[in-house]
Amino acid sequence: MGWILPEWLVAFALTLFVVDIFVSTEVLSWCGVVSLSMWLTWRVHANWKWDALVFVGSFVLFAFAYYWGVRATIGRLVKNWVQKGAPK
């Protein structure tokens, strides 16, 4: 039973990221990043001090990867493909 919650955290985070593409709010993005960080922290199984360090480190890493990679890519795709023929 203990393995079910971490897998749901990943599914929850991915769902939030997909919904965030269409809704475009910052709250969904941050909740997804926190969920992924909790998932990674849950997988480490260390002392609580190390868990806190893993959570903070993974939070920074996932936030950087999301905003630098995904947001920039989605923004370019929308700008170049969807809004290509749109009037200004």
N, C-alpha and C positions, 0 to 999 in steps of 0.2 A: 504493500500500500504506500510505502514511503517514496517510491519512484514515480508515482503518478503526478504529484504536484509539480516537480521540475519540468516534466514534459508539457504540462498544461501552461506553464509560464512561457515556454518558447512558442507554443501555438498562440497564446494570447498576445505576445509581443509581435509576432508576424501578422496577426490579424489587425492589430492597431496600426502597424506600418502601412498595410495595404489600404485601410480605411483613411489613413492620413493623406494618402495621395489624392483622394477625391474630396475630402473635407478640408484639408489644409489648415489644421490648428496645431499649435505648439504643444498643447496638453497631451494629445495622443502620442506625439513623438517622444515626449519625456516619459510617459507611462511605459511605452515600449522599451525605452533604454533602461529604465529602472527594472522592468521585468527580466530583461536579458541579464542584467547585472546580478539580480537575485538568483537567477538560474545558475550562473557560473559560480557564485558564492556557495550555493547549495551543493554543487558538485565537488568542491574542494575538501570539505570535511576536516577543517583545521580548528585550531583554538580560536576563540572569539576575536582576539586581537588580529590574527591573520585573516580571519573572515572579513573584518572591517577594512583591512588594507586591500584585500582582493576585491571587495565591493567597490571601493573608491577608485581603484585602478581600472577595473573593468568598466565602471560607469564612464570614466573619462575616455577610455578607448572606444567603447561603443558609441558614445555621443560624437566623438571626433569622426569615426567611420561613417556614422549615419549622416551627419550634417555635411561633411566634406564629400563623401561618395554619393550617397543616395540623393540628397537634396540637390546637389549640383547637377547630377545626371538627369533627374526628373525635371528640374528647371530648364535645362537646355533642350530636352526633348519637347516639352510643352511649348517653349518659345520657337523652336525651329520647325516643328511638325504641325502642332495644333493651331498655333496663331500665325502661320505662314501667310495666309491670304486674308487675314482679318483686317478690317479697316482700323485706322488709328483713332 
